[in-house]
């Protein structure tokens, strides 16, 4: 988890309350409509999403810029490749 905070993102997906693989599927769909270099923040409550987004970044080449937790909400910020 990162201590830094990304303030400006180009899009945000609310996947709170959804379990694997739905947060990843919603992120994949959102990233497909974004331009290279844009930032996507995904909000999730599934603890497994931390590992899921790390694996998703490795598999797709999209950069995982930040992961942080605020209470029970996990924020994953990805940069579109």
N, C-alpha and C positions, 0 to 999 in steps of 0.2 A: 504494500500500500504506500502511496506517495503522500508526502506532507504538503507538496506544492498544490496550488489550486489553479485550474484552468478556468478563467472567468468567461471568456467569450467562446461560444460554440456556434456552429452554423445550423445544427439541428439537434433535437432532443427526443428520445424515445422513452416513454414511461412503461416499463415492464414490471413495475412493482406488483407483487402478488402472483406473478407467473413463475412456473418452474421450468427447468431445463427440458427441452431445448428452446422454448419460446423466446426468452430474451435474445439469444443468438440469432434466431430466425428473424425477429423484428429488426435487429441491428443489420443483418445482411440485406434485408429489403431496403432499409433506409440508406445504407451506404451505396447501394446500386443506383440511387437517384441523385447522388452527390458528385461534385467535381473533385478531381484529384487535389489533395491538400486540405480539403475542408474537414472540420472537426464535428464529430458526433458524440453526444453524451447519452449513455443509456443508464437509466435508473432501475435498479433491481433489488429485490429482497431475498432472492435465493442465494444462500451462502456458497453454493457450488458454482455460482456465476463467476467468481474470482478466477478459478482454474479454467472454466469454460472460455472466458474472454482471452486469457493468456494463450490457450491452445488455438483459438480462432485467429488471433493475430499472427501466430507462427504459420498457420496453414494458409492464410489468405494474403499475407504480405502487407496488410494494413497495420499501421503502427499503433500499439497500445500506449498512449501518451500518459495516462494517469488512471490509477484505481484508488479510490478512497472510500471511507465509511463514515456515515453520519447517523448515529443511532443504528437502526436496523436497515437503513437504506445504503446500498452500495452504488457508487457512481463510477462508471467505466467510460473513459474518453478515448476515442479512436480517431486517428487521422487517416482519411481515405488515401489509398495508394495511387 
